[in-house]
Amino acid sequence: MAELVYRPVIGLALTMFKAWDLKIDCKGSENIPRSGGAVLVSNHISYLDFIFNGLAALPQKRLVRFMAKESVFRHKVSGPLMRGMKHIPVDREQGEAAYAHALDSLRSGEVIGVFPEATISPSFTLKSFKSGAARLAQEAGVPLVPMAVWGTQRLWTKGHPRNFKRSHIPVTIRVGEAIEASREQYAGAITRRLRERVQELLDAAQRAYPARPKGADDSWWLPAHLGGTAPTPEQVRAAEAG
């Protein structure tokens, strides 16, 4: 029944992306297994990241079930769609139920999508990773598949207006080789290796990205270390602490 909802939503997303004339460059989809469970792990810079993560899995004929904050499931529009597509609600105060749900899905052969930073990074750099993705992969006996997206922040991100015009924005996606999550290793060590791999993929996506800011007013989407005016990680932490 889930696919009766999921596939039309995919079709709608592809139609919108064509209308916006997005230039999507996706490489590495073959690293997503064609069968069996897997944990797909990505950076998080936009409210639309999960859609592009899901698109990366389509060449392998996989539908990704994402873990997302519970409030999205309570929304009158997104809620029925998220539930219909079998995505997994996460109550950050009581995460045990979401963890158990994701674990059952992995063991039944599903691909689960996780954003280990937990929230969008306003600096567009990687925040620290939570260890839940590694622990899920260890307990379910499935691989971790790292990936990175870039350019999605120009469409819709925290603190900036949506840009759903026909704007020809490029979106770059890179999927890396699977990482084994051995039960013999500490989840923290696996998480550090996973973050390093996502960072490498993010660096590759940024190098391949075909656009640059058009001027000072358009440099907000570029991280400070690349010459943009996005806040630094230190500035973000200071603002959050204040």
Disulfide bonds with the S-S distance in Angstrom:
none
